[in-house]
Amino acid sequence: MGLQIFGTRKCPDTRKAERFFRDRGVAYQFIDLAEKGISLGELASVKAAVGDATLVDTEGKRFRDRGLAYQDYDVVAELLADPLLLRTPIVRDGRKAVIGDDPAGWKRMLEA
């Protein structure tokens, strides 16, 4: 399996991740969460690598607009229903994943 970057075209951090890998000549597949979303299997793989706590963008407008800070909710169900709640970018390579603007984490992925 090759490197995947999940994000949106408008997200500056996602563009930064794409630039990071493109500048190093690393091929990747871009998945636009605004168009396609994330599958249950992909989400489970990312969740296994990073845990629940970092998956949801709790600072984002979508999270605030939906009032999720004041509710108990099933993280996986909410993310499958609305993938734009994910913190981006998600850089995934097999069972390894890094979430957010983390050039050091991306570099570790390449070295592993």
Z-matrix of the N, CA and C atoms (Angstrom, degrees):
N
C 1 1.456
C 2 1.521 1 108.65
N 3 1.313 2 116.65 1 140.87
C 4 1.450 3 121.79 2 -179.73
C 5 1.514 4 112.29 3 -92.82
N 6 1.286 5 114.17 4 176.19
C 7 1.458 6 122.43 5 179.84
C 8 1.527 7 109.80 6 -69.75
N 9 1.326 8 116.03 7 136.54
C 10 1.460 9 121.76 8 177.43
C 11 1.520 10 108.90 9 -124.30
N 12 1.326 11 115.75 10 141.71
C 13 1.456 12 121.55 11 173.58
C 14 1.518 13 106.86 12 -121.32
N 15 1.328 14 116.02 13 118.87
C 16 1.462 15 122.32 14 176.48
C 17 1.521 16 107.24 15 -100.92
N 18 1.320 17 116.23 16 131.81
C 19 1.458 18 120.47 17 178.48
C 20 1.511 19 109.78 18 179.05
N 21 1.318 20 115.38 19 -160.44
C 22 1.459 21 120.95 20 175.63
C 23 1.522 22 108.71 21 -127.94
N 24 1.303 23 115.32 22 155.48
C 25 1.472 24 120.40 23 -179.29
C 26 1.529 25 111.41 24 -64.03
N 27 1.319 26 117.89 25 -28.82
C 28 1.455 27 121.47 26 -177.58
C 29 1.532 28 113.50 27 -81.48
N 30 1.313 29 117.71 28 -15.05
C 31 1.456 30 121.92 29 -174.30
C 32 1.540 31 110.93 30 -77.61
N 33 1.340 32 118.49 31 119.00
C 34 1.461 33 119.94 32 -179.94
C 35 1.532 34 112.83 33 -64.05
N 36 1.323 35 117.92 34 -33.98
C 37 1.461 36 120.43 35 179.26
C 38 1.529 37 111.34 36 -68.81
N 39 1.327 38 116.85 37 -34.96
C 40 1.464 39 120.57 38 176.27
C 41 1.519 40 109.98 39 -66.26
N 42 1.327 41 117.18 40 -43.78
C 43 1.467 42 120.33 41 177.59
C 44 1.530 43 110.51 42 -62.28
N 45 1.325 44 116.75 43 -35.58
C 46 1.465 45 120.91 44 177.78
C 47 1.530 46 110.65 45 -64.05
N 48 1.341 47 116.95 46 -41.74
C 49 1.472 48 120.75 47 177.75
C 50 1.526 49 110.24 48 -64.18
N 51 1.322 50 117.06 49 -43.88
C 52 1.464 51 119.77 50 178.80
C 53 1.528 52 110.96 51 -60.24
N 54 1.322 53 116.00 52 -43.45
C 55 1.462 54 120.69 53 179.21
C 56 1.530 55 111.08 54 -63.37
N 57 1.349 56 116.80 55 -40.66
C 58 1.460 57 122.19 56 179.23
C 59 1.533 58 110.37 57 -55.74
N 60 1.321 59 116.81 58 -50.73
C 61 1.467 60 120.65 59 -176.93
C 62 1.534 61 112.05 60 -74.95
N 63 1.322 62 116.74 61 -37.16
C 64 1.467 63 120.24 62 178.73
C 65 1.545 64 110.29 63 -63.52
N 66 1.342 65 117.11 64 -41.76
C 67 1.467 66 121.15 65 179.45
C 68 1.522 67 111.88 66 -63.92
N 69 1.310 68 117.86 67 -23.80
C 70 1.462 69 122.12 68 179.80
C 71 1.529 70 112.34 69 -98.18
N 72 1.321 71 116.31 70 4.36
C 73 1.456 72 120.91 71 177.50
C 74 1.518 73 114.00 72 71.05
N 75 1.340 74 116.31 73 25.79
C 76 1.464 75 121.02 74 -178.71
C 77 1.529 76 108.74 75 -95.22
N 78 1.319 77 116.37 76 123.57
C 79 1.466 78 120.96 77 178.09
C 80 1.527 79 109.34 78 -73.21
N 81 1.321 80 116.24 79 142.61
C 82 1.455 81 121.08 80 178.53
C 83 1.524 82 109.12 81 -148.58
N 84 1.321 83 113.99 82 161.45
C 85 1.468 84 121.21 83 174.91
C 86 1.520 85 106.47 84 -108.27
N 87 1.324 86 117.82 85 127.33
C 88 1.462 87 121.62 86 177.89
C 89 1.521 88 109.53 87 -96.07
N 90 1.322 89 116.72 88 129.40
C 91 1.464 90 122.03 89 176.18
C 92 1.517 91 107.34 90 -116.17
N 93 1.332 92 115.93 91 114.94
C 94 1.458 93 121.34 92 -179.59
C 95 1.526 94 108.63 93 -83.20
N 96 1.313 95 116.10 94 112.41
C 97 1.468 96 121.11 95 -177.31
C 98 1.523 97 112.03 96 -65.55
N 99 1.316 98 117.62 97 -22.92
C 100 1.467 99 120.33 98 178.15
C 101 1.520 100 111.31 99 -73.22
N 102 1.347 101 116.81 100 -23.91
C 103 1.462 102 120.39 101 -178.35
C 104 1.527 103 112.80 102 -102.34
N 105 1.326 104 116.97 103 -46.77
C 106 1.457 105 120.44 104 -170.48
C 107 1.520 106 113.56 105 -108.13
N 108 1.303 107 117.80 106 -38.00
C 109 1.463 108 120.43 107 -175.29
C 110 1.512 109 111.05 108 85.00
N 111 1.311 110 115.50 109 -163.94
C 112 1.459 111 122.15 110 -177.74
C 113 1.523 112 108.21 111 -129.14
N 114 1.311 113 116.91 112 139.95
C 115 1.470 114 119.70 113 -178.75
C 116 1.524 115 110.03 114 -80.83
N 117 1.307 116 116.13 115 164.74
C 118 1.460 117 121.91 116 178.28
C 119 1.530 118 110.71 117 -60.13
N 120 1.329 119 117.08 118 -42.43
C 121 1.458 120 121.20 119 179.71
C 122 1.522 121 112.36 120 -64.47
N 123 1.325 122 116.44 121 -43.49
C 124 1.463 123 120.66 122 178.42
C 125 1.521 124 110.59 123 -64.34
N 126 1.331 125 116.09 124 -43.54
C 127 1.456 126 120.70 125 179.14
C 128 1.528 127 110.98 126 -63.22
N 129 1.328 128 117.32 127 -41.54
C 130 1.465 129 121.29 128 178.83
C 131 1.523 130 110.63 129 -62.52
N 132 1.320 131 117.14 130 -40.02
C 133 1.464 132 121.62 131 178.73
C 134 1.528 133 111.29 132 -64.42
N 135 1.322 134 116.45 133 -44.91
C 136 1.467 135 120.85 134 178.83
C 137 1.522 136 110.08 135 -64.99
N 138 1.321 137 116.29 136 -43.86
C 139 1.463 138 121.43 137 179.89
C 140 1.529 139 110.63 138 -60.56
N 141 1.325 140 117.84 139 -41.10
C 142 1.467 141 121.66 140 178.85
C 143 1.531 142 110.83 141 -63.96
N 144 1.324 143 116.91 142 -33.06
C 145 1.466 144 120.88 143 -177.87
C 146 1.523 145 113.14 144 -79.70
N 147 1.342 146 117.11 145 -35.61
C 148 1.468 147 118.97 146 -172.60
C 149 1.526 148 114.50 147 -120.44
N 150 1.322 149 118.70 148 -14.91
C 151 1.457 150 121.36 149 -178.52
C 152 1.520 151 112.76 150 89.20
N 153 1.327 152 115.81 151 171.35
C 154 1.473 153 122.24 152 -178.07
C 155 1.518 154 113.65 153 -70.39
N 156 1.319 155 116.04 154 -38.71
C 157 1.459 156 121.45 155 -167.31
C 158 1.523 157 114.01 156 -58.90
N 159 1.316 158 117.91 157 -32.63
C 160 1.460 159 119.68 158 -175.01
C 161 1.523 160 114.09 159 -97.11
N 162 1.310 161 118.80 160 -2.51
C 163 1.461 162 121.21 161 -174.96
C 164 1.526 163 114.03 162 -70.80
N 165 1.320 164 116.88 163 -42.59
C 166 1.459 165 120.97 164 -173.45
C 167 1.523 166 110.60 165 -90.31
N 168 1.330 167 116.01 166 134.31
C 169 1.465 168 121.51 167 176.68
C 170 1.526 169 108.74 168 -80.71
N 171 1.324 170 115.75 169 88.13
C 172 1.461 171 121.07 170 -176.15
C 173 1.526 172 112.67 171 -73.04
N 174 1.323 173 117.50 172 -9.69
C 175 1.465 174 121.83 173 178.24
C 176 1.522 175 111.70 174 -96.30
N 177 1.315 176 117.28 175 -6.22
C 178 1.457 177 121.68 176 -174.40
C 179 1.519 178 114.40 177 -80.51
N 180 1.330 179 114.53 178 157.30
C 181 1.463 180 122.04 179 179.76
C 182 1.531 181 111.43 180 -61.90
N 183 1.313 182 116.96 181 -40.31
C 184 1.466 183 120.81 182 -177.70
C 185 1.533 184 110.87 183 -61.54
N 186 1.323 185 116.48 184 -41.15
C 187 1.461 186 122.09 185 179.05
C 188 1.535 187 109.64 186 -62.77
N 189 1.326 188 116.19 187 -45.46
C 190 1.476 189 120.59 188 179.36
C 191 1.522 190 111.32 189 -65.07
N 192 1.341 191 116.44 190 -45.17
C 193 1.466 192 120.65 191 -177.62
C 194 1.526 193 112.34 192 -61.56
N 195 1.328 194 116.55 193 -33.25
C 196 1.466 195 120.16 194 -179.32
C 197 1.528 196 112.11 195 -85.52
N 198 1.322 197 117.77 196 -5.30
C 199 1.462 198 121.55 197 177.83
C 200 1.519 199 113.91 198 66.14
N 201 1.317 200 117.31 199 27.84
C 202 1.465 201 120.20 200 -175.47
C 203 1.526 202 112.86 201 -70.09
N 204 1.305 203 117.53 202 -19.86
C 205 1.467 204 120.35 203 178.73
C 206 1.524 205 110.77 204 -64.57
N 207 1.319 206 117.19 205 -22.77
C 208 1.460 207 122.22 206 -175.86
C 209 1.520 208 112.96 207 -107.27
N 210 1.332 209 116.77 208 14.39
C 211 1.461 210 120.80 209 -176.78
C 212 1.516 211 110.68 210 -130.21
N 213 1.314 212 115.03 211 155.05
C 214 1.458 213 120.27 212 165.37
C 215 1.522 214 105.62 213 -89.89
N 216 1.315 215 116.05 214 133.21
C 217 1.462 216 118.66 215 -178.14
C 218 1.521 217 109.91 216 -148.22
N 219 1.323 218 114.50 217 156.80
C 220 1.457 219 121.96 218 176.06
C 221 1.527 220 107.30 219 -84.93
N 222 1.331 221 116.37 220 113.21
C 223 1.455 222 121.96 221 -174.90
C 224 1.523 223 111.51 222 -55.90
N 225 1.308 224 117.58 223 -49.59
C 226 1.467 225 121.29 224 -176.95
C 227 1.527 226 110.84 225 -62.43
N 228 1.312 227 117.71 226 -45.98
C 229 1.468 228 121.17 227 -179.78
C 230 1.527 229 110.99 228 -60.82
N 231 1.323 230 117.13 229 -44.01
C 232 1.470 231 120.52 230 -179.63
C 233 1.525 232 111.26 231 -65.19
N 234 1.333 233 117.06 232 -41.11
C 235 1.459 234 120.24 233 -178.40
C 236 1.521 235 112.57 234 -70.49
N 237 1.322 236 116.85 235 -34.33
C 238 1.464 237 119.42 236 176.08
C 239 1.524 238 110.85 237 -69.86
N 240 1.329 239 116.35 238 -36.04
C 241 1.461 240 120.65 239 179.34
C 242 1.531 241 111.59 240 -73.94
N 243 1.330 242 116.53 241 -34.18
C 244 1.461 243 120.97 242 -177.91
C 245 1.525 244 109.47 243 -141.07
N 246 1.340 245 117.66 244 85.24
C 247 1.467 246 120.96 245 -176.25
C 248 1.526 247 113.96 246 -63.80
N 249 1.335 248 117.86 247 -15.33
C 250 1.460 249 119.84 248 178.54
C 251 1.527 250 112.47 249 -73.82
N 252 1.333 251 117.09 250 -2.69
C 253 1.458 252 121.32 251 172.81
C 254 1.534 253 111.73 252 -79.66
N 255 1.336 254 116.57 253 -13.89
C 256 1.459 255 120.72 254 -179.67
C 257 1.523 256 111.34 255 -66.92
N 258 1.315 257 114.95 256 144.28
C 259 1.459 258 121.06 257 171.80
C 260 1.526 259 106.71 258 -75.67
N 261 1.316 260 116.96 259 131.50
C 262 1.461 261 120.36 260 -175.42
C 263 1.521 262 110.71 261 -122.37
N 264 1.312 263 116.59 262 158.38
C 265 1.453 264 127.66 263 -3.28
C 266 1.524 265 111.90 264 -79.85
N 267 1.311 266 114.72 265 158.51
C 268 1.462 267 120.92 266 169.94
C 269 1.525 268 105.16 267 -109.71
N 270 1.311 269 115.46 268 117.71
C 271 1.466 270 121.24 269 177.49
C 272 1.517 271 105.90 270 -106.21
N 273 1.322 272 115.86 271 121.10
C 274 1.471 273 121.24 272 -173.62
C 275 1.520 274 110.22 273 -129.93
N 276 1.315 275 114.14 274 135.88
C 277 1.461 276 120.62 275 174.67
C 278 1.523 277 106.79 276 -139.24
N 279 1.331 278 115.40 277 97.83
C 280 1.462 279 119.89 278 -176.58
C 281 1.521 280 110.93 279 64.53
N 282 1.325 281 116.06 280 -120.97
C 283 1.464 282 120.34 281 -178.85
C 284 1.517 283 113.43 282 -89.84
N 285 1.315 284 117.44 283 -2.80
C 286 1.469 285 121.61 284 178.99
C 287 1.523 286 108.67 285 -96.24
N 288 1.329 287 115.83 286 143.95
C 289 1.457 288 120.42 287 177.21
C 290 1.517 289 109.94 288 -152.19
N 291 1.327 290 114.51 289 148.66
C 292 1.456 291 122.39 290 175.48
C 293 1.524 292 106.07 291 -132.65
N 294 1.339 293 115.53 292 134.54
C 295 1.465 294 119.87 293 -179.15
C 296 1.519 295 109.55 294 -115.47
N 297 1.335 296 115.06 295 137.78
C 298 1.457 297 121.15 296 176.28
C 299 1.519 298 112.90 297 89.34
N 300 1.312 299 114.33 298 -177.19
C 301 1.461 300 122.54 299 179.99
C 302 1.527 301 108.00 300 -77.15
N 303 1.325 302 116.36 301 95.49
C 304 1.458 303 122.03 302 -174.16
C 305 1.534 304 110.89 303 -141.76
N 306 1.347 305 117.64 304 73.63
C 307 1.465 306 119.87 305 -179.74
C 308 1.533 307 113.19 306 -56.82
N 309 1.320 308 117.96 307 -34.60
C 310 1.472 309 120.12 308 177.97
C 311 1.524 310 110.41 309 -64.15
N 312 1.328 311 117.23 310 -40.88
C 313 1.464 312 121.66 311 177.58
C 314 1.518 313 111.81 312 -66.49
N 315 1.326 314 116.48 313 -39.19
C 316 1.466 315 120.75 314 177.69
C 317 1.525 316 109.82 315 -63.49
N 318 1.326 317 115.58 316 -41.85
C 319 1.466 318 120.22 317 179.85
C 320 1.525 319 110.35 318 -63.13
N 321 1.336 320 117.42 319 -42.05
C 322 1.475 321 121.09 320 177.19
C 323 1.517 322 111.03 321 -60.76
N 324 1.323 323 117.26 322 -36.99
C 325 1.468 324 120.20 323 177.94
C 326 1.520 325 110.97 324 -61.60
N 327 1.318 326 116.33 325 -40.44
C 328 1.469 327 120.57 326 -179.37
C 329 1.526 328 111.40 327 -69.71
N 330 1.325 329 116.38 328 -33.44
C 331 1.466 330 120.31 329 -177.66
C 332 1.523 331 112.65 330 -77.82
N 333 1.333 332 116.29 331 -24.38
C 334 1.473 333 119.72 332 -176.13
C 335 1.507 334 111.79 333 -75.56
